[in-house]
Amino acid sequence: MRLQDKVAFISGAASGIGRVAAALFAKEGAAVILADRDAAAGHRAVEEIAKSGGNVAFVQCDVTNPQSVEAAIQQTVARYGRLTVLYNNAGGSLPGTKTVTEASDADFWAEINLNLYGTWLGCRYGIRALVQSGGGSVINTSSAVAMSGALSDNHAYVAAKGGVSALTRSLACRYGRDKVRVNAIVPGVTKTERVTERVKGPLPTALVDRHLLGFGDPGCVAATALFLASDESASITGHNLAVDSGYTIS
Ligand SMILES: NC(=O)c1ccc[n+]([C@@H]2O[C@H](COP(=O)([O-])OP(=O)(O)OC[C@H]3O[C@@H](n4cnc5c(N)ncnc54)[C@H](O)[C@@H]3O)[C@@H](O)[C@H]2O)c1
């Protein structure tokens, strides 16, 4: 199994990409903490994954709250004795696209809070635990909006994900000496329930055409996370890995 003896913490694991990744990580032998602010959905996900024999548990966690993230990481280490994979997945653009000239301060901070500060807090508490565990892998979640100027006019979300990509490179440089690898996945439009709802109806031709292989599948992002979590990627750090159906190169 590809994640034998790994202990993984996945934020935003109650649904979408995080939920698929949690099931995959467990199938590959990891002990997995599913962290999410949605307790009902989180418990449902854990029950389903445990039915297939996965070693999983749910921890309620709001990634925008430092006490909550610190407690969730502590609970992970208390339960499994260490942390070796930190997957900062929770996030997403908030409904209602607003440009820099339209967005209020509240709109700006809401996107930054969830997508950049949430990742920041995951790294603050998670990397401490990884270092204490002798090293491991951090997987951050950026977006193709950070790599291409044309994908989104939700500028606060763009800024937040750009921050995640830059932070990933910088943390990789600083924590390599502690045997902590830090990479980010850069998805294009990926058909989770939330996004499938949003991309209903007529879409800009360029958005559709530049996803050369069609819109992405959550399983493909989860499989990339599995690779980055495993020792197969032992020499890969500081990388922003596009899983975007060719969007950013087209
Ligand atoms: N789906 C896409 O098209 C796409 C594209 C690019 C990047 N991404 C990124 O991938 C990640 C996952 O996206 P998804 O489509 O699976 O999202 P999703 O909405 O399906 O799932 C997100 C999960 O995060 C949880 N969550 C939200 N706020 C939280 C908080 N404050 N604390 C803890 N949990 C919280 C939600 O309850 C939910 O379970 C996000 O970071 C998103 O920005 C997604």
Ligand as a Chemical Component Dictionary entry (heavy atoms), coordinates in Angstrom:
data_LIG
# 
_chem_comp.id                   LIG 
_chem_comp.type                 NON-POLYMER 
_chem_comp.pdbx_formal_charge   0 
_chem_comp.three_letter_code    LIG 
# 
loop_
_chem_comp_atom.comp_id 
_chem_comp_atom.atom_id 
_chem_comp_atom.alt_atom_id 
_chem_comp_atom.type_symbol 
_chem_comp_atom.charge 
_chem_comp_atom.model_Cartn_x 
_chem_comp_atom.model_Cartn_y 
_chem_comp_atom.model_Cartn_z 
_chem_comp_atom.pdbx_ordinal 
LIG N1  N1  N 0  -13.561 22.316 -7.586 1  
LIG C1  C1  C 0  -12.844 23.160 -8.333 2  
LIG O1  O1  O 0  -13.176 23.465 -9.504 3  
LIG C2  C2  C 0  -11.580 23.768 -7.775 4  
LIG C3  C3  C 0  -10.733 24.464 -8.651 5  
LIG C4  C4  C 0  -9.565  25.020 -8.146 6  
LIG C5  C5  C 0  -9.259  24.890 -6.809 7  
LIG N2  N2  N 1  -10.114 24.208 -5.995 8  
LIG C6  C6  C 0  -9.772  24.137 -4.581 9  
LIG O2  O2  O 0  -9.875  22.793 -4.133 10 
LIG C7  C7  C 0  -10.275 22.787 -2.760 11 
LIG C8  C8  C 0  -11.478 21.884 -2.578 12 
LIG O3  O3  O 0  -12.510 22.353 -3.433 13 
LIG P1  P1  P 0  -13.890 21.535 -3.589 14 
LIG O4  O4  O 0  -14.460 21.937 -4.892 15 
LIG O5  O5  O -1 -13.682 20.113 -3.273 16 
LIG O6  O6  O 0  -14.755 22.237 -2.437 17 
LIG P2  P2  P 0  -16.096 21.734 -1.712 18 
LIG O7  O7  O 0  -16.912 22.964 -1.463 19 
LIG O8  O8  O 0  -16.726 20.604 -2.449 20 
LIG O9  O9  O 0  -15.568 21.166 -0.323 21 
LIG C9  C9  C 0  -14.955 22.035 0.573  22 
LIG C10 C10 C 0  -15.046 21.468 1.976  23 
LIG O10 O10 O 0  -14.395 22.416 2.828  24 
LIG C11 C11 C 0  -15.218 22.619 3.973  25 
LIG N3  N3  N 0  -14.944 23.948 4.512  26 
LIG C12 C12 C 0  -15.318 25.143 3.997  27 
LIG N4  N4  N 0  -14.920 26.139 4.810  28 
LIG C13 C13 C 0  -14.266 25.553 5.845  29 
LIG C14 C14 C 0  -13.652 26.050 7.011  30 
LIG N5  N5  N 0  -13.622 27.366 7.289  31 
LIG N6  N6  N 0  -13.073 25.173 7.863  32 
LIG C15 C15 C 0  -13.115 23.834 7.599  33 
LIG N7  N7  N 0  -13.718 23.305 6.530  34 
LIG C16 C16 C 0  -14.289 24.159 5.661  35 
LIG C17 C17 C 0  -16.643 22.471 3.479  36 
LIG O11 O11 O 0  -17.543 22.167 4.554  37 
LIG C18 C18 C 0  -16.492 21.317 2.483  38 
LIG O12 O12 O 0  -16.649 20.060 3.112  39 
LIG C19 C19 C 0  -10.509 24.252 -2.378 40 
LIG O13 O13 O 0  -9.359  24.774 -1.749 41 
LIG C20 C20 C 0  -10.714 24.942 -3.721 42 
LIG O14 O14 O 0  -10.356 26.305 -3.710 43 
LIG C21 C21 C 0  -11.257 23.644 -6.444 44 
# 
loop_
_chem_comp_bond.comp_id 
_chem_comp_bond.atom_id_1 
_chem_comp_bond.atom_id_2 
_chem_comp_bond.value_order 
_chem_comp_bond.pdbx_ordinal 
LIG N1  C1  SING 1  
LIG C1  O1  DOUB 2  
LIG C1  C2  SING 3  
LIG C2  C3  SING 4  
LIG C2  C21 DOUB 5  
LIG C3  C4  DOUB 6  
LIG C4  C5  SING 7  
LIG C5  N2  DOUB 8  
LIG N2  C6  SING 9  
LIG N2  C21 SING 10 
LIG C6  O2  SING 11 
LIG C6  C20 SING 12 
LIG O2  C7  SING 13 
LIG C7  C8  SING 14 
LIG C7  C19 SING 15 
LIG C8  O3  SING 16 
LIG O3  P1  SING 17 
LIG P1  O4  DOUB 18 
LIG P1  O5  SING 19 
LIG P1  O6  SING 20 
LIG O6  P2  SING 21 
LIG P2  O7  DOUB 22 
LIG P2  O8  SING 23 
LIG P2  O9  SING 24 
LIG O9  C9  SING 25 
LIG C9  C10 SING 26 
LIG C10 O10 SING 27 
LIG C10 C18 SING 28 
LIG O10 C11 SING 29 
LIG C11 N3  SING 30 
LIG C11 C17 SING 31 
LIG N3  C12 SING 32 
LIG N3  C16 SING 33 
LIG C12 N4  DOUB 34 
LIG N4  C13 SING 35 
LIG C13 C14 SING 36 
LIG C13 C16 DOUB 37 
LIG C14 N5  SING 38 
LIG C14 N6  DOUB 39 
LIG N6  C15 SING 40 
LIG C15 N7  DOUB 41 
LIG N7  C16 SING 42 
LIG C17 O11 SING 43 
LIG C17 C18 SING 44 
LIG C18 O12 SING 45 
LIG C19 O13 SING 46 
LIG C19 C20 SING 47 
LIG C20 O14 SING 48 
# 
